């Protein structure tokens, strides 16, 4: 299987109709951008068996957890960071500044 340019979110969405409640728990862990761990650590943290994690990997079209973790780590490394508190404060400042330019008659 060629692993280049695969988005795990797309893999999850493609297979979501076949997901069990356990599969959804596993997908949610990875979608929440949690740290990479061993299969045993994942099983404990998510509250599922190691076999469930292996079945999940096959269900989304991968051979094993190693492939999933490879794709996952690539995405963690390449994604733009989520906005932090500083960025949100900056956005509020810009909006406040722009708000002062709105004519009084247009303000609610």
C-alpha positions as CSV (number, residue, x, y, z in Angstrom):
1,X,0.0,0.0,0.0
2,X,1.3,3.5,-0.9
3,X,1.1,5.7,2.1
4,X,2.0,9.1,0.6
5,X,-0.4,12.0,0.8
6,X,-3.1,10.1,2.9
7,X,-5.1,12.2,5.3
8,X,-6.2,10.0,8.2
9,X,-9.2,12.2,8.7
10,X,-10.4,11.3,5.2
11,X,-9.6,7.6,5.9
12,X,-11.8,7.9,9.0
13,X,-14.7,9.6,7.2
14,X,-14.6,7.1,4.3
15,X,-14.9,4.2,6.7
16,X,-17.2,5.9,9.3
17,X,-20.3,4.1,8.2
18,X,-18.7,0.8,9.2
19,X,-17.5,2.1,12.6
20,X,-18.6,0.6,15.8
21,X,-18.7,2.6,19.1
22,X,-15.2,1.3,19.8
23,X,-13.9,2.4,16.3
24,X,-15.4,5.9,17.0
25,X,-13.5,6.1,20.3
26,X,-10.2,5.2,18.5
27,X,-10.9,7.7,15.7
28,X,-11.7,10.5,18.2
29,X,-8.4,9.9,20.0
30,X,-6.5,10.6,16.8
31,X,-8.7,13.4,15.6
32,X,-8.1,15.2,18.9
33,X,-4.3,15.2,18.0
34,X,-3.3,13.2,21.0
35,X,0.4,12.1,21.4
36,X,1.8,9.1,19.5
37,X,1.9,6.0,21.8
38,X,2.5,2.3,21.7
39,X,-0.5,0.0,21.0
40,X,-0.6,-1.0,24.6
41,X,-0.6,2.6,25.8
42,X,-3.3,3.5,23.3
43,X,-5.5,0.6,24.4
44,X,-5.3,1.7,28.0
45,X,-5.8,5.5,27.3
46,X,-8.7,4.9,24.9
47,X,-10.2,2.0,26.9
48,X,-10.2,-0.6,24.1
49,X,-8.3,-3.7,23.4
50,X,-5.1,-3.9,21.3
51,X,-7.1,-6.2,18.9
52,X,-9.7,-3.5,18.4
53,X,-7.0,-1.0,17.4
54,X,-5.6,-3.5,14.9
55,X,-9.1,-4.2,13.5
56,X,-9.6,-0.4,13.3
57,X,-6.5,0.0,11.2
58,X,-7.6,-2.7,8.7
59,X,-11.1,-1.1,8.6
60,X,-9.7,2.2,7.4
61,X,-7.6,0.5,4.7
62,X,-4.2,0.2,6.5
63,X,-2.3,-3.0,7.2
64,X,-1.4,-2.2,10.8
65,X,-0.9,0.4,13.6
66,X,2.6,1.2,12.3
67,X,1.1,2.5,9.1
68,X,-1.5,4.6,11.0
69,X,1.1,6.0,13.3
70,X,3.4,6.9,10.4
71,X,0.6,8.9,8.7
72,X,-0.6,10.4,11.9
73,X,2.9,11.6,12.9
74,X,3.3,13.1,9.4
75,X,0.1,15.0,9.9
76,X,1.1,16.2,13.3
77,X,4.4,17.5,11.9
78,X,2.8,19.2,8.9
79,X,-0.3,20.8,10.3
80,X,-0.5,24.4,11.1
81,X,-0.8,24.9,14.9
82,X,-4.2,25.6,16.4
83,X,-4.7,29.3,17.3
84,X,-3.4,29.9,20.8
85,X,-4.6,32.5,23.3
86,X,-2.2,35.1,22.0
87,X,-3.5,34.8,18.5
88,X,-7.1,35.0,19.7
89,X,-6.3,38.2,21.7
90,X,-4.6,39.7,18.5
91,X,-7.8,38.9,16.5
92,X,-9.9,40.6,19.1
93,X,-7.7,43.7,19.0
94,X,-7.9,43.9,15.2
95,X,-11.7,43.5,15.3
96,X,-12.0,46.2,18.0
97,X,-9.8,48.5,15.9
98,X,-11.9,47.9,12.8
99,X,-15.1,48.4,14.8
100,X,-14.0,52.0,15.5
101,X,-14.0,52.7,11.8
102,X,-17.7,51.8,11.4
103,X,-19.9,54.8,11.2
104,X,-22.0,55.4,14.3
105,X,-25.3,55.0,12.3
106,X,-24.2,51.5,11.2
107,X,-23.5,50.2,14.7
108,X,-26.2,48.1,16.4
